[in-house]
Each structure stands twice: as C-alpha cells, then as structure tokens.
Amino acid sequence: ALGLGLTVFVLLAAIWTSLDANIQRSVPQRAPALFALDVPPQREAEFRRIIDEASPGAEVATVPLMRGMVTAYRTTRIADLAEIPEGAGALRGERGLTFADELPAGSELTKGRWWTPEEGREALVSVDERLAEALDLKIGDPLTVSVLGLERVAKVASFRRIAWDTMGFNFFLVFSPGALADVPHNLAATIDMPADRVDRATRALLASFPSTSVIEVGGVLEQVQTIMRQMGTAIAAAASVVVLAGIAVLIGAIAAARAARTYDATILKVLGATRRQVLALQAIEFAMLSGIMGVVALVLGTAGGWYVITQMFEFDWLPDWRVIGVTLLGGALITIAVGLLGNLPVLRARPAAALREL
C-alpha cells in the first residue's frame, strides 16, 4: 500500500513537472502577446496602425475567419451517421474555417500539393491528415461545408500535418480563396509585442474596435497553470490517503512480527551483538525494503507519466528528475523511520526476560 501511494506521487511529479516545463519552456517562446477576433476586414489598415502606435515594431498576422460545419464527405451525409467516426471530432458542430493563398505556418504537406494562384480560384480544401485518416479521405474527394446556411463543396487537394503547439492559427480545414473568399467574414489576428506594451495596446484597440475581442495570452496561460496546480493538489491529497494507509499497514506488519523480531534480536544479543548493531541490521532491512519499493514506484510512475504526457497530451517528455528523486527519497525515509520506530520495543527487550518468555 505504501508503494502504491509512492507510485502515485511519482506519477504526479512526472506529469506535473513535464506539463509545467512544456508551458514554461515552450509556450511563452511561441505564444503571441495578444489574440484579436472579429476585426473588420475593411479596417485592417487602421488596426495595424493602432498596434504600431502602441508598440512600434510589433508583428501582426491576420487570417480570414468564419464559422461553419462539415455536412458531408464523399457521398456520406453527416446527419445520416449513426455515430461520428473515432478521431473525427472536427465533424461535431461548427468549426473555425479560413482560406489562404499559401501554406499556413506550422503546417507540413504530407500528401497532395498546395494550389497555385490560378488553381486557387477553384473550390479546393486542405485537410488535417488525422481527420483525413479517420474519414478515409482520398485526394480528389468532395467535402461539403455549411457556411451562413449555404453549402459549399470543395475538392480535397492535400493533407497536412499540423503543429498544434505553435500557438498560432491552426485549422483542420484550409480552403482556397475560390471556395470561401466571397463569404462575409471577419479577420483574426495574432500580435507579437513586448509584455510591457500589452496593456497600452489593449486599451487602444478596445477604444477604436469595441466589437473586437482582445485576448491576453499571458492571462490565459496563468489560468491554465492555476487549474493544473489545483488538479495536482487534489491528486496529491488522494495519494496522501493511500500513503497513510500504507504506513498503517507497515505498522501493523511490524506489530504482527514483533515476537519473531524479538526472538531474532535476543539471539543476536546473546551471541554478543550490541543494540547499535541490531539497530543497524534493521535499518539495512528497511532500507532494502524502501529501495525495492522505490524502484517499482519509479518504473511504474514514470512509465505512466510518459504515457500521459507523450501519448495523451502529445507534449514533450520533460520531467524534473530532481523532484522525482526527492519524492522517492521521502518515501524511503518514511519507510525506514516507521520501521525503526516500530521496532524500538524490540531493542529495549532484555535477553533474560525474552528467553524466559520463549
């Protein structure tokens, strides 16, 4: 039971430190300072001017943005499906849609090719490779989306591998201008600027663009970290209950074996062993026990943490081994301390009295 609790602690330490490292080391370096939504296309020049006045040299990237939903692929209507195929969550409800002349940053073509300016006048679409695999799409298959209540049909031109951790604009579906450029839409923007200019730029934008939503990325990341810390605290509290149960089991095992330990200690003392030597022997025993427990907890805990981080969250495996080491050391010290304290009555037993009882 104590080993199970320690395994949970190692699992928690591995997951928490990896997530924190991914956020601290990767996200702030890639994340823009601000996101802006619902920027009117006809006022893009004014939008850029205000940003430049608030923070000269700030980098602004804009993309067309509209809402729509996939209604059919090939000859299959989404409404006729008994259930959505596994891995095709993008078919549920409305999604952000965009169109582009060039391959978006953070995307890599895996099949097919990007359209030329001439081909871009046609109705084409580039699809996330995982979504394409879930729907068994092929190059040239038709894909139908509903935008503002009207259906548009586009031909699949390519598949893309998307780096979702770029913290930029990523879309499951990117259309050619010929497919959606005539649909009424607004712009979304990412803004890179020094942190000390964010408040000034936000106030200036909201004053001139009251209908535009401006999102400060730093605040969002802080909220995510707060939620993660709260989750970690809750899991640690649950693991503490398991550890306390393990300590109770260990104390019970020591109490149940007290007669046998008293016999062993008495024989050792009769043969000339001192209390210090008997205590050292017991310390070695519990150190070996804690060592075995620590190895098992390390293997199981880090294996579970690796699976959660790399397979479920698809993040880099970046655990803080110092935190994990301190966790294991704490478990070992608890085991040794509980074992030795539980055996103090054995050390105080006098050989003559113990022999008479035996």
One Martini backbone bead per residue (centre of mass of N, CA, C, O) as a GRO file, in nm:
protein
  358
    1ALA     BB    1   0.056   0.063  -0.020
    2LEU     BB    2   0.302   0.250  -0.006
    3GLY     BB    3   0.393   0.200  -0.300
    4LEU     BB    4   0.137   0.309  -0.434
    5GLY     BB    5   0.155   0.596  -0.326
    6LEU     BB    6   0.438   0.654  -0.446
    7THR     BB    7   0.357   0.611  -0.740
    8VAL     BB    8   0.159   0.846  -0.752
    9PHE     BB    9   0.366   1.064  -0.687
   10VAL     BB   10   0.548   1.013  -0.931
   11LEU     BB   11   0.334   1.056  -1.144
   12LEU     BB   12   0.269   1.346  -1.064
   13ALA     BB   13   0.556   1.463  -1.092
   14ALA     BB   14   0.594   1.396  -1.392
   15ILE     BB   15   0.348   1.545  -1.506
   16TRP     BB   16   0.379   1.825  -1.382
   17THR     BB   17   0.673   1.892  -1.475
   18SER     BB   18   0.619   1.855  -1.778
   19LEU     BB   19   0.396   2.062  -1.815
   20ASP     BB   20   0.549   2.302  -1.698
   21ALA     BB   21   0.786   2.289  -1.899
   22ASN     BB   22   0.620   2.330  -2.156
   23ILE     BB   23   0.511   2.607  -2.075
   24GLN     BB   24   0.778   2.757  -1.990
   25ARG     BB   25   0.965   2.674  -2.255
   26SER     BB   26   0.753   2.697  -2.506
   27VAL     BB   27   0.502   2.883  -2.508
   28PRO     BB   28   0.624   3.173  -2.456
   29GLN     BB   29   0.801   3.159  -2.725
   30ARG     BB   30   0.532   3.121  -2.925
   31ALA     BB   31   0.345   3.313  -2.803
   32PRO     BB   32   0.148   3.558  -2.830
   33ALA     BB   33   0.033   3.838  -2.670
   34LEU     BB   34  -0.217   3.855  -2.881
   35PHE     BB   35  -0.563   3.822  -2.946
   36ALA     BB   36  -0.785   3.883  -3.232
   37LEU     BB   37  -1.135   3.928  -3.286
   38ASP     BB   38  -1.335   4.067  -3.514
   39VAL     BB   39  -1.197   4.205  -3.765
   40PRO     BB   40  -1.248   4.426  -3.993
   41PRO     BB   41  -1.131   4.421  -4.312
   42GLN     BB   42  -1.166   4.738  -4.381
   43ARG     BB   43  -0.977   4.791  -4.092
   44GLU     BB   44  -0.683   4.682  -4.101
   45ALA     BB   45  -0.503   4.932  -4.125
   46GLU     BB   46  -0.595   5.061  -3.858
   47PHE     BB   47  -0.515   4.829  -3.677
   48ARG     BB   48  -0.209   4.842  -3.739
   49ARG     BB   49  -0.163   5.136  -3.654
   50ILE     BB   50  -0.234   5.108  -3.354
   51ILE     BB   51  -0.019   4.901  -3.288
   52ASP     BB   52   0.228   5.072  -3.380
   53GLU     BB   53   0.178   5.303  -3.173
   54ALA     BB   54   0.193   5.120  -2.913
   55SER     BB   55   0.414   4.913  -3.082
   56PRO     BB   56   0.686   4.939  -3.228
   57GLY     BB   57   0.740   4.649  -3.429
   58ALA     BB   58   0.503   4.489  -3.431
   59GLU     BB   59   0.357   4.171  -3.496
   60VAL     BB   60   0.115   4.109  -3.760
   61ALA     BB   61  -0.137   3.850  -3.800
   62THR     BB   62  -0.375   3.756  -4.053
   63VAL     BB   63  -0.704   3.594  -4.080
   64PRO     BB   64  -0.956   3.445  -4.200
   65LEU     BB   65  -1.291   3.423  -4.034
   66MET     BB   66  -1.520   3.148  -3.991
   67ARG     BB   67  -1.825   2.970  -3.962
   68GLY     BB   68  -1.857   2.604  -3.973
   69MET     BB   69  -1.982   2.289  -4.120
   70VAL     BB   70  -1.975   1.962  -4.170
   71THR     BB   71  -2.205   1.771  -4.394
   72ALA     BB   72  -1.994   1.626  -4.603
   73TYR     BB   73  -1.842   1.318  -4.743
   74ARG     BB   74  -1.855   1.249  -5.029
   75THR     BB   75  -2.160   1.049  -4.989
   76THR     BB   76  -2.168   1.145  -4.686
   77ARG     BB   77  -2.386   1.224  -4.434
   78ILE     BB   78  -2.373   1.334  -4.119
   79ALA     BB   79  -2.681   1.292  -4.042
   80ASP     BB   80  -2.657   0.966  -4.116
   81LEU     BB   81  -2.490   0.907  -3.879
   82ALA     BB   82  -2.474   0.718  -3.596
   83GLU     BB   83  -2.159   0.795  -3.570
   84ILE     BB   84  -1.870   0.932  -3.503
   85PRO     BB   85  -1.574   0.891  -3.596
   86GLU     BB   86  -1.283   0.814  -3.487
   87GLY     BB   87  -1.105   1.124  -3.492
   88ALA     BB   88  -1.380   1.319  -3.588
   89GLY     BB   89  -1.444   1.586  -3.409
   90ALA     BB   90  -1.474   1.811  -3.639
   91LEU     BB   91  -1.788   1.723  -3.698
   92ARG     BB   92  -1.868   1.874  -3.436
   93GLY     BB   93  -2.001   2.120  -3.532
   94GLU     BB   94  -1.859   2.413  -3.530
   95ARG     BB   95  -1.594   2.576  -3.717
   96GLY     BB   96  -1.309   2.708  -3.804
   97LEU     BB   97  -1.257   2.901  -4.101
   98THR     BB   98  -1.042   2.920  -4.397
   99PHE     BB   99  -0.829   3.108  -4.626
  100ALA     BB  100  -0.551   3.051  -4.869
  101ASP     BB  101  -0.265   3.088  -5.070
  102GLU     BB  102  -0.081   2.971  -4.844
  103LEU     BB  103   0.094   2.785  -4.645
  104PRO     BB  104   0.072   2.749  -4.330
  105ALA     BB  105   0.207   2.796  -4.048
  106GLY     BB  106   0.268   2.472  -3.906
  107SER     BB  107   0.258   2.323  -4.186
  108GLU     BB  108   0.263   1.990  -4.351
  109LEU     BB  109   0.291   1.823  -4.626
  110THR     BB  110   0.187   1.468  -4.702
  111LYS     BB  111  -0.028   1.519  -4.941
  112GLY     BB  112  -0.006   1.644  -5.220
  113ARG     BB  113  -0.082   1.994  -5.312
  114TRP     BB  114  -0.049   2.314  -5.350
  115TRP     BB  115  -0.195   2.584  -5.470
  116THR     BB  116  -0.213   2.790  -5.713
  117PRO     BB  117  -0.333   3.088  -5.808
  118GLU     BB  118  -0.510   2.957  -6.026
  119GLU     BB  119  -0.625   2.718  -5.851
  120GLY     BB  120  -0.748   2.907  -5.620
  121ARG     BB  121  -1.021   2.964  -5.784
  122GLU     BB  122  -1.097   2.710  -5.681
  123ALA     BB  123  -1.258   2.444  -5.501
  124LEU     BB  124  -1.051   2.394  -5.224
  125VAL     BB  125  -0.887   2.155  -4.985
  126SER     BB  126  -0.718   2.124  -4.670
  127VAL     BB  127  -0.637   1.840  -4.461
  128ASP     BB  128  -0.612   1.686  -4.186
  129GLU     BB  129  -0.461   1.383  -4.158
  130ARG     BB  130  -0.635   1.262  -3.924
  131LEU     BB  131  -0.907   1.323  -4.044
  132ALA     BB  132  -0.863   1.174  -4.313
  133GLU     BB  133  -0.820   0.896  -4.181
  134ALA     BB  134  -1.097   0.876  -4.033
  135LEU     BB  135  -1.253   0.922  -4.332
  136ASP     BB  136  -1.103   0.806  -4.580
  137LEU     BB  137  -0.956   1.006  -4.756
  138LYS     BB  138  -0.905   1.140  -5.085
  139ILE     BB  139  -0.776   1.264  -5.344
  140GLY     BB  140  -1.066   1.442  -5.479
  141ASP     BB  141  -1.261   1.456  -5.271
  142PRO     BB  142  -1.554   1.559  -5.145
  143LEU     BB  143  -1.641   1.862  -4.948
  144THR     BB  144  -1.892   1.972  -4.715
  145VAL     BB  145  -2.002   2.304  -4.623
  146SER     BB  146  -2.160   2.517  -4.380
  147VAL     BB  147  -2.226   2.871  -4.458
  148LEU     BB  148  -2.470   3.063  -4.365
  149GLY     BB  149  -2.664   2.814  -4.479
  150LEU     BB  150  -2.452   2.740  -4.702
  151GLU     BB  151  -2.331   2.521  -4.940
  152ARG     BB  152  -1.995   2.395  -4.987
  153VAL     BB  153  -1.790   2.258  -5.245
  154ALA     BB  154  -1.484   2.070  -5.210
  155LYS     BB  155  -1.167   1.968  -5.311
  156VAL     BB  156  -0.928   1.752  -5.230
  157ALA     BB  157  -0.569   1.847  -5.235
  158SER     BB  158  -0.469   1.792  -4.926
  159PHE     BB  159  -0.242   1.705  -4.665
  160ARG     BB  160  -0.184   1.782  -4.308
  161ARG     BB  161   0.060   1.863  -4.068
  162ILE     BB  162  -0.001   1.979  -3.740
  163ALA     BB  163   0.133   2.229  -3.521
  164TRP     BB  164  -0.034   2.298  -3.231
  165ASP     BB  165   0.221   2.439  -3.057
  166THR     BB  166   0.253   2.731  -3.205
  167MET     BB  167   0.018   2.944  -3.121
  168GLY     BB  168  -0.146   2.974  -3.367
  169PHE     BB  169  -0.313   2.929  -3.659
  170ASN     BB  170  -0.532   2.642  -3.661
  171PHE     BB  171  -0.669   2.416  -3.915
  172PHE     BB  172  -0.839   2.154  -4.041
  173LEU     BB  173  -0.945   2.366  -4.261
  174VAL     BB  174  -0.818   2.479  -4.584
  175PHE     BB  175  -0.902   2.708  -4.821
  176SER     BB  176  -0.958   2.841  -5.104
  177PRO     BB  177  -1.053   3.137  -5.229
  178GLY     BB  178  -1.270   3.006  -5.428
  179ALA     BB  179  -1.454   2.890  -5.185
  180LEU     BB  180  -1.469   3.165  -4.951
  181ALA     BB  181  -1.410   3.473  -5.026
  182ASP     BB  182  -1.734   3.557  -5.066
  183VAL     BB  183  -1.766   3.531  -4.768
  184PRO     BB  184  -1.861   3.665  -4.495
  185HIS     BB  185  -1.599   3.821  -4.289
  186ASN     BB  186  -1.343   3.812  -4.061
  187LEU     BB  187  -1.067   3.880  -3.852
  188ALA     BB  188  -0.770   3.736  -3.729
  189ALA     BB  189  -0.517   3.799  -3.467
  190THR     BB  190  -0.167   3.826  -3.415
  191ILE     BB  191   0.047   3.964  -3.142
  192ASP     BB  192   0.379   4.085  -3.127
  193MET     BB  193   0.506   4.195  -2.805
  194PRO     BB  194   0.588   4.351  -2.546
  195ALA     BB  195   0.467   4.321  -2.227
  196ASP     BB  196   0.467   4.645  -2.160
  197ARG     BB  197   0.246   4.694  -2.420
  198VAL     BB  198  -0.027   4.550  -2.381
  199ASP     BB  199  -0.216   4.746  -2.231
  200ARG     BB  200  -0.200   4.977  -2.434
  201ALA     BB  201  -0.304   4.817  -2.681
  202THR     BB  202  -0.574   4.725  -2.562
  203ARG     BB  203  -0.698   5.005  -2.512
  204ALA     BB  204  -0.679   5.107  -2.806
  205LEU     BB  205  -0.852   4.885  -2.939
  206LEU     BB  206  -1.117   4.910  -2.766
  207ALA     BB  207  -1.172   5.208  -2.849
  208SER     BB  208  -1.185   5.143  -3.177
  209PHE     BB  209  -1.282   4.814  -3.119
  210PRO     BB  210  -1.555   4.714  -2.951
  211SER     BB  211  -1.616   4.430  -3.124
  212THR     BB  212  -1.338   4.336  -3.036
  213SER     BB  213  -1.151   4.061  -2.931
  214VAL     BB  214  -0.914   4.071  -2.659
  215ILE     BB  215  -0.642   3.843  -2.588
  216GLU     BB  216  -0.445   3.752  -2.319
  217VAL     BB  217  -0.217   3.504  -2.295
  218GLY     BB  218  -0.100   3.523  -2.008
  219GLY     BB  219  -0.372   3.486  -1.858
  220VAL     BB  220  -0.439   3.206  -1.970
  221LEU     BB  221  -0.186   3.058  -1.868
  222GLU     BB  222  -0.238   3.117  -1.568
  223GLN     BB  223  -0.505   2.959  -1.553
  224VAL     BB  224  -0.391   2.686  -1.635
  225GLN     BB  225  -0.187   2.664  -1.399
  226THR     BB  226  -0.397   2.678  -1.174
  227ILE     BB  227  -0.553   2.424  -1.250
  228MET     BB  228  -0.311   2.232  -1.230
  229ARG     BB  229  -0.252   2.283  -0.932
  230GLN     BB  230  -0.529   2.186  -0.829
  231MET     BB  231  -0.506   1.902  -0.941
  232GLY     BB  232  -0.246   1.828  -0.790
  233THR     BB  233  -0.361   1.862  -0.505
  234ALA     BB  234  -0.586   1.650  -0.527
  235ILE     BB  235  -0.404   1.408  -0.596
  236ALA     BB  236  -0.219   1.434  -0.346
  237ALA     BB  237  -0.441   1.384  -0.139
  238ALA     BB  238  -0.512   1.101  -0.237
  239ALA     BB  239  -0.223   0.985  -0.204
  240SER     BB  240  -0.200   1.035   0.103
  241VAL     BB  241  -0.405   0.823   0.187
  242VAL     BB  242  -0.242   0.585   0.078
  243VAL     BB  243   0.010   0.634   0.250
  244LEU     BB  244  -0.127   0.610   0.525
  245ALA     BB  245  -0.218   0.322   0.476
  246GLY     BB  246   0.069   0.209   0.440
  247ILE     BB  247   0.169   0.280   0.723
  248ALA     BB  248  -0.039   0.111   0.872
  249VAL     BB  249   0.048  -0.159   0.749
  250LEU     BB  250   0.340  -0.149   0.848
  251ILE     BB  251   0.277  -0.138   1.150
  252GLY     BB  252   0.115  -0.402   1.155
  253ALA     BB  253   0.348  -0.584   1.059
  254ILE     BB  254   0.539  -0.521   1.294
  255ALA     BB  255   0.351  -0.612   1.522
  256ALA     BB  256   0.311  -0.909   1.419
  257ALA     BB  257   0.650  -0.948   1.421
  258ARG     BB  258   0.764  -0.899   1.710
  259ALA     BB  259   0.833  -1.181   1.817
  260ALA     BB  260   1.039  -1.256   1.598
  261ARG     BB  261   1.224  -1.007   1.649
  262THR     BB  262   1.286  -1.065   1.940
  263TYR     BB  263   1.426  -1.331   1.891
  264ASP     BB  264   1.650  -1.228   1.704
  265ALA     BB  265   1.766  -1.014   1.899
  266THR     BB  266   1.833  -1.206   2.131
  267ILE     BB  267   2.033  -1.390   1.984
  268LEU     BB  268   2.228  -1.163   1.905
  269LYS     BB  269   2.292  -1.074   2.196
  270VAL     BB  270   2.399  -1.348   2.299
  271LEU     BB  271   2.630  -1.335   2.063
  272GLY     BB  272   2.717  -1.000   2.107
  273ALA     BB  273   2.525  -0.796   2.019
  274THR     BB  274   2.443  -0.478   1.980
  275ARG     BB  275   2.215  -0.237   1.954
  276ARG     BB  276   2.346  -0.098   1.714
  277GLN     BB  277   2.363  -0.355   1.536
  278VAL     BB  278   2.060  -0.418   1.532
  279LEU     BB  279   1.973  -0.145   1.417
  280ALA     BB  280   2.138  -0.167   1.156
  281LEU     BB  281   2.000  -0.422   1.049
  282GLN     BB  282   1.715  -0.295   1.031
  283ALA     BB  283   1.792  -0.062   0.846
  284ILE     BB  284   1.872  -0.241   0.610
  285GLU     BB  285   1.603  -0.377   0.570
  286PHE     BB  286   1.436  -0.108   0.516
  287ALA     BB  287   1.613  -0.009   0.286
  288MET     BB  288   1.553  -0.243   0.095
  289LEU     BB  289   1.249  -0.203   0.091
  290SER     BB  290   1.259   0.094  -0.016
  291GLY     BB  291   1.418   0.028  -0.274
  292ILE     BB  292   1.212  -0.155  -0.408
  293MET     BB  293   0.981   0.047  -0.395
  294GLY     BB  294   1.125   0.272  -0.560
  295VAL     BB  295   1.164   0.118  -0.825
  296VAL     BB  296   0.869   0.056  -0.879
  297ALA     BB  297   0.770   0.351  -0.868
  298LEU     BB  298   0.953   0.457  -1.095
  299VAL     BB  299   0.858   0.276  -1.325
  300LEU     BB  300   0.546   0.319  -1.306
  301GLY     BB  301   0.532   0.631  -1.284
  302THR     BB  302   0.696   0.708  -1.545
  303ALA     BB  303   0.533   0.542  -1.744
  304GLY     BB  304   0.265   0.686  -1.695
  305GLY     BB  305   0.369   0.974  -1.752
  306TRP     BB  306   0.464   0.926  -2.042
  307TYR     BB  307   0.189   0.849  -2.159
  308VAL     BB  308   0.034   1.106  -2.090
  309ILE     BB  309   0.223   1.316  -2.229
  310THR     BB  310   0.279   1.177  -2.524
  311GLN     BB  311  -0.011   1.039  -2.594
  312MET     BB  312  -0.237   1.236  -2.482
  313PHE     BB  313  -0.094   1.535  -2.502
  314GLU     BB  314   0.156   1.562  -2.697
  315PHE     BB  315   0.422   1.607  -2.541
  316ASP     BB  316   0.702   1.663  -2.395
  317TRP     BB  317   0.953   1.488  -2.217
  318LEU     BB  318   0.994   1.694  -1.898
  319PRO     BB  319   1.112   1.596  -1.634
  320ASP     BB  320   1.190   1.641  -1.287
  321TRP     BB  321   1.425   1.450  -1.133
  322ARG     BB  322   1.450   1.592  -0.861
  323VAL     BB  323   1.157   1.562  -0.768
  324ILE     BB  324   1.147   1.256  -0.793
  325GLY     BB  325   1.385   1.200  -0.600
  326VAL     BB  326   1.259   1.333  -0.349
  327THR     BB  327   1.013   1.148  -0.341
  328LEU     BB  328   1.169   0.884  -0.300
  329LEU     BB  329   1.328   0.969  -0.049
  330GLY     BB  330   1.081   1.019   0.130
  331GLY     BB  331   0.976   0.727   0.120
  332ALA     BB  332   1.228   0.595   0.241
  333LEU     BB  333   1.235   0.751   0.513
  334ILE     BB  334   0.958   0.661   0.611
  335THR     BB  335   1.012   0.359   0.617
  336ILE     BB  336   1.255   0.362   0.811
  337ALA     BB  337   1.127   0.518   1.044
  338VAL     BB  338   0.885   0.331   1.099
  339GLY     BB  339   1.049   0.073   1.142
  340LEU     BB  340   1.226   0.171   1.383
  341LEU     BB  341   1.002   0.271   1.573
  342GLY     BB  342   0.853  -0.011   1.582
  343ASN     BB  343   1.140  -0.153   1.706
  344LEU     BB  344   1.213  -0.040   1.990
  345PRO     BB  345   1.098  -0.263   2.181
  346VAL     BB  346   1.301  -0.478   2.085
  347LEU     BB  347   1.560  -0.330   2.191
  348ARG     BB  348   1.453  -0.322   2.504
  349ALA     BB  349   1.479  -0.612   2.529
  350ARG     BB  350   1.565  -0.854   2.754
  351PRO     BB  351   1.716  -1.151   2.726
  352ALA     BB  352   1.615  -1.300   2.982
  353ALA     BB  353   1.312  -1.240   2.949
  354ALA     BB  354   1.283  -1.344   2.661
  355LEU     BB  355   1.372  -1.638   2.717
  356ARG     BB  356   1.147  -1.707   2.919
  357GLU     BB  357   0.914  -1.661   2.715
  358LEU     BB  358   1.032  -1.879   2.505
   0.00000   0.00000   0.00000
